[in-house]
């Protein structure tokens, strides 16, 4: 019950609507950076936009140029945790 009270404001209707606006803005910003005819790796693009949204929504931070570095760190952390979970 205590955890629910702490988390509930983040899922209020107005807050969720704000997330939708943020998601649309980040997706627009990413797609605006593409050039006509450019080949885009969808996986890389989705990681980039997801991290940008998480940074803005959860931390109020624009990860900007650090998105790729953060994505690589997270990729390594997930891979390592997967290896460690096999040992447990």
Biopython code that builds the backbone (N, CA, C, O; Angstrom):
import numpy as np
from Bio.PDB.StructureBuilder import StructureBuilder

atoms = [
    (1, "UNK", "N", (0.834, -1.196, 0.000)),
    (1, "UNK", "CA", (0.000, 0.000, 0.000)),
    (1, "UNK", "C", (0.879, 1.260, 0.000)),
    (1, "UNK", "O", (0.597, 2.235, -0.697)),
    (2, "UNK", "N", (1.935, 1.211, 0.790)),
    (2, "UNK", "CA", (2.831, 2.366, 0.851)),
    (2, "UNK", "C", (3.505, 2.604, -0.508)),
    (2, "UNK", "O", (3.596, 3.744, -0.965)),
    (3, "UNK", "N", (3.969, 1.539, -1.143)),
    (3, "UNK", "CA", (4.609, 1.664, -2.461)),
    (3, "UNK", "C", (3.623, 2.208, -3.489)),
    (3, "UNK", "O", (3.970, 3.024, -4.343)),
    (4, "UNK", "N", (2.396, 1.737, -3.384)),
    (4, "UNK", "CA", (1.380, 2.213, -4.327)),
    (4, "UNK", "C", (1.164, 3.711, -4.158)),
    (4, "UNK", "O", (1.066, 4.432, -5.151)),
    (5, "UNK", "N", (1.090, 4.188, -2.931)),
    (5, "UNK", "CA", (0.900, 5.622, -2.678)),
    (5, "UNK", "C", (2.061, 6.435, -3.233)),
    (5, "UNK", "O", (1.865, 7.549, -3.718)),
    (6, "UNK", "N", (3.259, 5.886, -3.163)),
    (6, "UNK", "CA", (4.436, 6.597, -3.670)),
    (6, "UNK", "C", (4.417, 6.650, -5.195)),
    (6, "UNK", "O", (4.729, 7.685, -5.784)),
    (7, "UNK", "N", (4.055, 5.548, -5.830)),
    (7, "UNK", "CA", (4.101, 5.463, -7.295)),
    (7, "UNK", "C", (2.875, 6.031, -8.000)),
    (7, "UNK", "O", (2.965, 6.455, -9.152)),
    (8, "UNK", "N", (1.750, 6.043, -7.331)),
    (8, "UNK", "CA", (0.492, 6.410, -7.963)),
    (8, "UNK", "C", (0.515, 7.780, -8.661)),
    (8, "UNK", "O", (-0.033, 7.884, -9.758)),
    (9, "UNK", "N", (1.105, 8.816, -8.103)),
    (9, "UNK", "CA", (1.094, 10.109, -8.796)),
    (9, "UNK", "C", (1.720, 10.059, -10.190)),
    (9, "UNK", "O", (1.305, 10.805, -11.077)),
    (10, "UNK", "N", (2.697, 9.204, -10.392)),
    (10, "UNK", "CA", (3.349, 9.102, -11.701)),
    (10, "UNK", "C", (2.403, 8.548, -12.759)),
    (10, "UNK", "O", (2.647, 8.717, -13.954)),
    (11, "UNK", "N", (1.335, 7.891, -12.338)),
    (11, "UNK", "CA", (0.397, 7.283, -13.273)),
    (11, "UNK", "C", (-0.957, 8.008, -13.305)),
    (11, "UNK", "O", (-1.936, 7.485, -13.837)),
    (12, "UNK", "N", (-1.001, 9.211, -12.732)),
    (12, "UNK", "CA", (-2.215, 10.018, -12.785)),
    (12, "UNK", "C", (-2.492, 10.381, -14.244)),
    (12, "UNK", "O", (-1.561, 10.552, -15.030)),
    (13, "UNK", "N", (-3.765, 10.498, -14.602)),
    (13, "UNK", "CA", (-4.170, 10.758, -15.983)),
    (13, "UNK", "C", (-3.422, 11.944, -16.599)),
    (13, "UNK", "O", (-2.964, 11.854, -17.737)),
    (14, "UNK", "N", (-3.295, 13.031, -15.878)),
    (14, "UNK", "CA", (-2.614, 14.211, -16.413)),
    (14, "UNK", "C", (-1.129, 13.938, -16.630)),
    (14, "UNK", "O", (-0.539, 14.400, -17.607)),
    (15, "UNK", "N", (-0.543, 13.197, -15.727)),
    (15, "UNK", "CA", (0.880, 12.864, -15.848)),
    (15, "UNK", "C", (1.120, 11.973, -17.056)),
    (15, "UNK", "O", (2.073, 12.182, -17.806)),
    (16, "UNK", "N", (0.266, 10.988, -17.244)),
    (16, "UNK", "CA", (0.398, 10.075, -18.387)),
    (16, "UNK", "C", (0.219, 10.846, -19.696)),
    (16, "UNK", "O", (0.919, 10.574, -20.671)),
    (17, "UNK", "N", (-0.700, 11.792, -19.729)),
    (17, "UNK", "CA", (-0.884, 12.622, -20.921)),
    (17, "UNK", "C", (0.390, 13.406, -21.222)),
    (17, "UNK", "O", (0.765, 13.573, -22.383)),
    (18, "UNK", "N", (1.045, 13.882, -20.180)),
    (18, "UNK", "CA", (2.323, 14.575, -20.358)),
    (18, "UNK", "C", (3.386, 13.661, -20.930)),
    (18, "UNK", "O", (4.210, 14.089, -21.738)),
    (19, "UNK", "N", (3.374, 12.401, -20.516)),
    (19, "UNK", "CA", (4.324, 11.432, -21.066)),
    (19, "UNK", "C", (4.088, 11.257, -22.563)),
    (19, "UNK", "O", (5.040, 11.165, -23.338)),
    (20, "UNK", "N", (2.825, 11.213, -22.966)),
    (20, "UNK", "CA", (2.505, 11.052, -24.387)),
    (20, "UNK", "C", (3.048, 12.234, -25.185)),
    (20, "UNK", "O", (3.607, 12.043, -26.265)),
    (21, "UNK", "N", (2.891, 13.445, -24.670)),
    (21, "UNK", "CA", (3.420, 14.630, -25.349)),
    (21, "UNK", "C", (4.943, 14.548, -25.448)),
    (21, "UNK", "O", (5.531, 14.866, -26.482)),
    (22, "UNK", "N", (5.561, 14.121, -24.364)),
    (22, "UNK", "CA", (7.012, 13.979, -24.335)),
    (22, "UNK", "C", (7.483, 12.932, -25.349)),
    (22, "UNK", "O", (8.459, 13.152, -26.065)),
    (23, "UNK", "N", (6.788, 11.799, -25.405)),
    (23, "UNK", "CA", (7.142, 10.744, -26.349)),
    (23, "UNK", "C", (7.036, 11.241, -27.785)),
    (23, "UNK", "O", (7.919, 10.985, -28.604)),
    (24, "UNK", "N", (5.965, 11.942, -28.085)),
    (24, "UNK", "CA", (5.778, 12.468, -29.442)),
    (24, "UNK", "C", (6.871, 13.477, -29.789)),
    (24, "UNK", "O", (7.383, 13.476, -30.908)),
    (25, "UNK", "N", (7.225, 14.327, -28.845)),
    (25, "UNK", "CA", (8.259, 15.332, -29.088)),
    (25, "UNK", "C", (9.617, 14.667, -29.328)),
    (25, "UNK", "O", (10.346, 15.053, -30.242)),
    (26, "UNK", "N", (9.952, 13.676, -28.513)),
    (26, "UNK", "CA", (11.232, 12.983, -28.678)),
    (26, "UNK", "C", (11.285, 12.222, -29.992)),
    (26, "UNK", "O", (12.312, 12.233, -30.671)),
    (27, "UNK", "N", (10.194, 11.563, -30.358)),
    (27, "UNK", "CA", (10.145, 10.839, -31.627)),
    (27, "UNK", "C", (10.270, 11.822, -32.797)),
    (27, "UNK", "O", (10.950, 11.533, -33.782)),
    (28, "UNK", "N", (9.629, 12.956, -32.688)),
    (28, "UNK", "CA", (9.732, 13.984, -33.725)),
    (28, "UNK", "C", (11.132, 14.525, -33.853)),
    (28, "UNK", "O", (11.628, 14.745, -34.959)),
    (29, "UNK", "N", (11.770, 14.741, -32.720)),
    (29, "UNK", "CA", (13.143, 15.255, -32.735)),
    (29, "UNK", "C", (14.087, 14.248, -33.392)),
    (29, "UNK", "O", (14.963, 14.627, -34.171)),
    (30, "UNK", "N", (13.906, 12.973, -33.077)),
    (30, "UNK", "CA", (14.748, 11.940, -33.675)),
    (30, "UNK", "C", (14.527, 11.857, -35.178)),
    (30, "UNK", "O", (15.485, 11.859, -35.951)),
    (31, "UNK", "N", (13.269, 11.784, -35.591)),
    (31, "UNK", "CA", (12.991, 11.642, -37.028)),
    (31, "UNK", "C", (13.429, 12.883, -37.816)),
    (31, "UNK", "O", (13.786, 12.774, -38.989)),
    (32, "UNK", "N", (13.405, 14.049, -37.185)),
    (32, "UNK", "CA", (13.854, 15.268, -37.855)),
    (32, "UNK", "C", (15.356, 15.243, -38.121)),
    (32, "UNK", "O", (15.847, 15.965, -38.989)),
    (33, "UNK", "N", (16.087, 14.411, -37.373)),
    (33, "UNK", "CA", (17.535, 14.335, -37.566)),
    (33, "UNK", "C", (17.921, 13.441, -38.747)),
    (33, "UNK", "O", (19.082, 13.420, -39.154)),
    (34, "UNK", "N", (16.952, 12.705, -39.297)),
    (34, "UNK", "CA", (17.224, 11.820, -40.417)),
    (34, "UNK", "C", (17.207, 12.584, -41.739)),
    (34, "UNK", "O", (16.439, 13.531, -41.908)),
    (35, "UNK", "N", (18.042, 12.173, -42.652)),
    (35, "UNK", "CA", (18.118, 12.774, -43.978)),
    (35, "UNK", "C", (17.333, 11.929, -44.977)),
    (35, "UNK", "O", (17.255, 10.712, -44.814)),
    (36, "UNK", "N", (16.752, 12.541, -46.003)),
    (36, "UNK", "CA", (16.035, 11.763, -47.028)),
    (36, "UNK", "C", (16.952, 10.695, -47.641)),
    (36, "UNK", "O", (18.089, 10.978, -48.019)),
    (37, "UNK", "N", (16.443, 9.483, -47.729)),
    (37, "UNK", "CA", (17.209, 8.385, -48.303)),
    (37, "UNK", "C", (18.179, 7.716, -47.345)),
    (37, "UNK", "O", (18.811, 6.720, -47.695)),
    (38, "UNK", "N", (18.300, 8.250, -46.147)),
    (38, "UNK", "CA", (19.217, 7.687, -45.154)),
    (38, "UNK", "C", (18.694, 6.340, -44.673)),
    (38, "UNK", "O", (17.501, 6.191, -44.410)),
    (39, "UNK", "N", (19.582, 5.362, -44.559)),
    (39, "UNK", "CA", (19.225, 4.064, -43.996)),
    (39, "UNK", "C", (19.379, 4.175, -42.482)),
    (39, "UNK", "O", (20.421, 4.605, -41.988)),
    (40, "UNK", "N", (18.342, 3.787, -41.751)),
    (40, "UNK", "CA", (18.333, 3.910, -40.301)),
    (40, "UNK", "C", (18.193, 2.525, -39.680)),
    (40, "UNK", "O", (17.316, 1.751, -40.062)),
    (41, "UNK", "N", (19.060, 2.220, -38.726)),
    (41, "UNK", "CA", (18.950, 0.974, -37.965)),
    (41, "UNK", "C", (17.825, 1.183, -36.947)),
    (41, "UNK", "O", (17.973, 1.961, -36.005)),
    (42, "UNK", "N", (16.712, 0.492, -37.140)),
    (42, "UNK", "CA", (15.530, 0.695, -36.295)),
    (42, "UNK", "C", (15.817, 0.373, -34.831)),
    (42, "UNK", "O", (15.319, 1.060, -33.940)),
    (43, "UNK", "N", (16.618, -0.669, -34.571)),
    (43, "UNK", "CA", (16.947, -1.026, -33.195)),
    (43, "UNK", "C", (17.700, 0.082, -32.486)),
    (43, "UNK", "O", (17.386, 0.429, -31.347)),
    (44, "UNK", "N", (18.688, 0.631, -33.157)),
    (44, "UNK", "CA", (19.471, 1.745, -32.595)),
    (44, "UNK", "C", (18.578, 2.965, -32.387)),
    (44, "UNK", "O", (18.649, 3.626, -31.350)),
    (45, "UNK", "N", (17.738, 3.259, -33.376)),
    (45, "UNK", "CA", (16.855, 4.422, -33.278)),
    (45, "UNK", "C", (15.875, 4.277, -32.116)),
    (45, "UNK", "O", (15.621, 5.246, -31.400)),
    (46, "UNK", "N", (15.325, 3.084, -31.921)),
    (46, "UNK", "CA", (14.364, 2.873, -30.837)),
    (46, "UNK", "C", (15.047, 2.947, -29.468)),
    (46, "UNK", "O", (14.476, 3.473, -28.513)),
    (47, "UNK", "N", (16.268, 2.419, -29.380)),
    (47, "UNK", "CA", (17.008, 2.564, -28.114)),
    (47, "UNK", "C", (17.272, 4.029, -27.815)),
    (47, "UNK", "O", (17.117, 4.479, -26.680)),
    (48, "UNK", "N", (17.665, 4.758, -28.826)),
    (48, "UNK", "CA", (17.965, 6.184, -28.650)),
    (48, "UNK", "C", (16.728, 6.946, -28.177)),
    (48, "UNK", "O", (16.804, 7.715, -27.218)),
    (49, "UNK", "N", (15.591, 6.739, -28.840)),
    (49, "UNK", "CA", (14.393, 7.484, -28.463)),
    (49, "UNK", "C", (13.876, 7.030, -27.093)),
    (49, "UNK", "O", (13.385, 7.845, -26.312)),
    (50, "UNK", "N", (13.986, 5.729, -26.804)),
    (50, "UNK", "CA", (13.551, 5.227, -25.498)),
    (50, "UNK", "C", (14.375, 5.840, -24.379)),
    (50, "UNK", "O", (13.820, 6.297, -23.380)),
    (51, "UNK", "N", (15.688, 5.856, -24.533)),
    (51, "UNK", "CA", (16.526, 6.453, -23.494)),
    (51, "UNK", "C", (16.289, 7.946, -23.357)),
    (51, "UNK", "O", (16.340, 8.482, -22.250)),
    (52, "UNK", "N", (16.034, 8.619, -24.456)),
    (52, "UNK", "CA", (15.724, 10.044, -24.384)),
    (52, "UNK", "C", (14.439, 10.285, -23.602)),
    (52, "UNK", "O", (14.360, 11.209, -22.792)),
    (53, "UNK", "N", (13.444, 9.456, -23.845)),
    (53, "UNK", "CA", (12.170, 9.579, -23.135)),
    (53, "UNK", "C", (12.351, 9.270, -21.649)),
    (53, "UNK", "O", (11.840, 9.996, -20.797)),
    (54, "UNK", "N", (13.070, 8.206, -21.341)),
    (54, "UNK", "CA", (13.316, 7.841, -19.937)),
    (54, "UNK", "C", (14.074, 8.956, -19.226)),
    (54, "UNK", "O", (13.727, 9.330, -18.106)),
    (55, "UNK", "N", (15.096, 9.480, -19.869)),
    (55, "UNK", "CA", (15.863, 10.566, -19.258)),
    (55, "UNK", "C", (15.003, 11.771, -18.940)),
    (55, "UNK", "O", (15.098, 12.348, -17.857)),
    (56, "UNK", "N", (14.163, 12.145, -19.889)),
    (56, "UNK", "CA", (13.309, 13.320, -19.693)),
    (56, "UNK", "C", (12.184, 13.057, -18.701)),
    (56, "UNK", "O", (11.921, 13.884, -17.828)),
    (57, "UNK", "N", (11.514, 11.901, -18.829)),
    (57, "UNK", "CA", (10.343, 11.620, -17.994)),
    (57, "UNK", "C", (10.709, 11.285, -16.558)),
    (57, "UNK", "O", (10.078, 11.778, -15.623)),
    (58, "UNK", "N", (11.714, 10.458, -16.379)),
    (58, "UNK", "CA", (12.044, 10.009, -15.022)),
    (58, "UNK", "C", (13.036, 10.902, -14.301)),
    (58, "UNK", "O", (12.969, 11.067, -13.083)),
    (59, "UNK", "N", (13.959, 11.477, -15.065)),
    (59, "UNK", "CA", (15.038, 12.228, -14.420)),
    (59, "UNK", "C", (15.046, 13.711, -14.754)),
    (59, "UNK", "O", (15.814, 14.471, -14.163)),
    (60, "UNK", "N", (14.201, 14.139, -15.696)),
    (60, "UNK", "CA", (14.184, 15.543, -16.094)),
    (60, "UNK", "C", (15.482, 15.967, -16.752)),
    (60, "UNK", "O", (15.884, 17.127, -16.657)),
    (61, "UNK", "N", (16.149, 15.014, -17.430)),
    (61, "UNK", "CA", (17.461, 15.259, -18.021)),
    (61, "UNK", "C", (17.416, 14.947, -19.514)),
    (61, "UNK", "O", (16.778, 13.984, -19.938)),
    (62, "UNK", "N", (18.092, 15.763, -20.295)),
    (62, "UNK", "CA", (18.257, 15.475, -21.716)),
    (62, "UNK", "C", (19.582, 14.733, -21.873)),
    (62, "UNK", "O", (20.651, 15.329, -21.743)),
    (63, "UNK", "N", (19.508, 13.436, -22.151)),
    (63, "UNK", "CA", (20.725, 12.638, -22.301)),
    (63, "UNK", "C", (21.530, 13.052, -23.524)),
    (63, "UNK", "O", (22.739, 12.830, -23.587)),
    (64, "UNK", "N", (20.850, 13.655, -24.496)),
    (64, "UNK", "CA", (21.512, 14.208, -25.673)),
    (64, "UNK", "C", (22.559, 13.305, -26.289)),
    (64, "UNK", "O", (22.278, 12.172, -26.678)),
    (65, "UNK", "N", (23.773, 13.829, -26.371)),
    (65, "UNK", "CA", (24.875, 13.100, -27.012)),
    (65, "UNK", "C", (25.311, 11.875, -26.226)),
    (65, "UNK", "O", (26.007, 11.016, -26.767)),
    (66, "UNK", "N", (24.922, 11.774, -24.974)),
    (66, "UNK", "CA", (25.334, 10.642, -24.138)),
    (66, "UNK", "C", (24.466, 9.407, -24.316)),
    (66, "UNK", "O", (24.743, 8.370, -23.713)),
    (67, "UNK", "N", (23.419, 9.494, -25.133)),
    (67, "UNK", "CA", (22.487, 8.378, -25.301)),
    (67, "UNK", "C", (23.214, 7.108, -25.735)),
    (67, "UNK", "O", (22.960, 6.036, -25.186)),
    (68, "UNK", "N", (24.103, 7.211, -26.699)),
    (68, "UNK", "CA", (24.800, 6.015, -27.191)),
    (68, "UNK", "C", (25.676, 5.404, -26.097)),
    (68, "UNK", "O", (25.727, 4.184, -25.944)),
    (69, "UNK", "N", (26.352, 6.246, -25.350)),
    (69, "UNK", "CA", (27.205, 5.763, -24.257)),
    (69, "UNK", "C", (26.370, 5.079, -23.183)),
    (69, "UNK", "O", (26.746, 4.017, -22.685)),
    (70, "UNK", "N", (25.256, 5.672, -22.828)),
    (70, "UNK", "CA", (24.360, 5.100, -21.826)),
    (70, "UNK", "C", (23.791, 3.773, -22.322)),
    (70, "UNK", "O", (23.701, 2.810, -21.560)),
    (71, "UNK", "N", (23.408, 3.722, -23.600)),
    (71, "UNK", "CA", (22.874, 2.480, -24.177)),
    (71, "UNK", "C", (23.907, 1.362, -24.104)),
    (71, "UNK", "O", (23.564, 0.223, -23.789)),
    (72, "UNK", "N", (25.155, 1.673, -24.387)),
    (72, "UNK", "CA", (26.212, 0.655, -24.331)),
    (72, "UNK", "C", (26.442, 0.177, -22.899)),
    (72, "UNK", "O", (26.636, -1.017, -22.670)),
    (73, "UNK", "N", (26.424, 1.078, -21.954)),
    (73, "UNK", "CA", (26.583, 0.701, -20.547)),
    (73, "UNK", "C", (25.434, -0.197, -20.112)),
    (73, "UNK", "O", (25.657, -1.211, -19.450)),
    (74, "UNK", "N", (24.216, 0.163, -20.475)),
    (74, "UNK", "CA", (23.057, -0.665, -20.120)),
    (74, "UNK", "C", (23.126, -2.036, -20.791)),
    (74, "UNK", "O", (22.791, -3.051, -20.180)),
    (75, "UNK", "N", (23.565, -2.057, -22.057)),
    (75, "UNK", "CA", (23.697, -3.339, -22.769)),
    (75, "UNK", "C", (24.677, -4.255, -22.047)),
    (75, "UNK", "O", (24.414, -5.445, -21.875)),
    (76, "UNK", "N", (25.810, -3.693, -21.626)),
    (76, "UNK", "CA", (26.803, -4.491, -20.895)),
    (76, "UNK", "C", (26.264, -4.958, -19.542)),
    (76, "UNK", "O", (26.499, -6.096, -19.136)),
    (77, "UNK", "N", (25.548, -4.084, -18.853)),
    (77, "UNK", "CA", (24.993, -4.445, -17.545)),
    (77, "UNK", "C", (23.980, -5.580, -17.677)),
    (77, "UNK", "O", (23.971, -6.503, -16.861)),
    (78, "UNK", "N", (23.135, -5.517, -18.691)),
    (78, "UNK", "CA", (22.148, -6.578, -18.908)),
    (78, "UNK", "C", (22.844, -7.886, -19.267)),
    (78, "UNK", "O", (22.481, -8.945, -18.754)),
    (79, "UNK", "N", (23.836, -7.818, -20.142)),
    (79, "UNK", "CA", (24.568, -9.033, -20.528)),
    (79, "UNK", "C", (25.265, -9.644, -19.317)),
    (79, "UNK", "O", (25.251, -10.861, -19.133)),
    (80, "UNK", "N", (25.865, -8.808, -18.509)),
    (80, "UNK", "CA", (26.572, -9.310, -17.327)),
    (80, "UNK", "C", (25.599, -9.916, -16.323)),
    (80, "UNK", "O", (25.870, -10.973, -15.753)),
    (81, "UNK", "N", (24.460, -9.247, -16.104)),
    (81, "UNK", "CA", (23.499, -9.786, -15.150)),
    (81, "UNK", "C", (22.932, -11.122, -15.645)),
    (81, "UNK", "O", (22.630, -12.009, -14.846)),
    (82, "UNK", "N", (22.792, -11.256, -16.957)),
    (82, "UNK", "CA", (22.308, -12.530, -17.506)),
    (82, "UNK", "C", (23.325, -13.639, -17.245)),
    (82, "UNK", "O", (22.950, -14.760, -16.901)),
    (83, "UNK", "N", (24.603, -13.329, -17.406)),
    (83, "UNK", "CA", (25.652, -14.322, -17.133)),
    (83, "UNK", "C", (25.695, -14.668, -15.646)),
    (83, "UNK", "O", (25.857, -15.831, -15.275)),
    (84, "UNK", "N", (25.548, -13.657, -14.805)),
    (84, "UNK", "CA", (25.600, -13.900, -13.361)),
    (84, "UNK", "C", (24.393, -14.686, -12.871)),
    (84, "UNK", "O", (24.506, -15.485, -11.941)),
    (85, "UNK", "N", (23.237, -14.464, -13.493)),
    (85, "UNK", "CA", (22.040, -15.192, -13.049)),
    (85, "UNK", "C", (22.145, -16.686, -13.327)),
    (85, "UNK", "O", (21.511, -17.490, -12.643)),
    (86, "UNK", "N", (22.931, -17.057, -14.314)),
    (86, "UNK", "CA", (23.149, -18.479, -14.618)),
    (86, "UNK", "C", (23.945, -19.135, -13.495)),
    (86, "UNK", "O", (23.772, -20.319, -13.207)),
    (87, "UNK", "N", (24.817, -18.354, -12.867)),
    (87, "UNK", "CA", (25.668, -18.882, -11.805)),
    (87, "UNK", "C", (24.925, -19.069, -10.493)),
    (87, "UNK", "O", (25.372, -19.826, -9.632)),
    (88, "UNK", "N", (23.810, -18.396, -10.332)),
    (88, "UNK", "CA", (23.091, -18.453, -9.047)),
    (88, "UNK", "C", (22.197, -19.651, -8.967)),
    (88, "UNK", "O", (21.522, -19.850, -7.957)),
]
sb = StructureBuilder()
sb.init_structure("model")
sb.init_model(0)
sb.init_chain("A")
sb.init_seg("    ")
for serial, (resi, resn, name, xyz) in enumerate(atoms, 1):
    if name == "N":
        sb.init_residue(resn, " ", resi, " ")
    sb.init_atom(name, np.array(xyz, "f"), 0.0, 1.0, " ", f" {name:<3s}", serial, name[0])
structure = sb.get_structure()
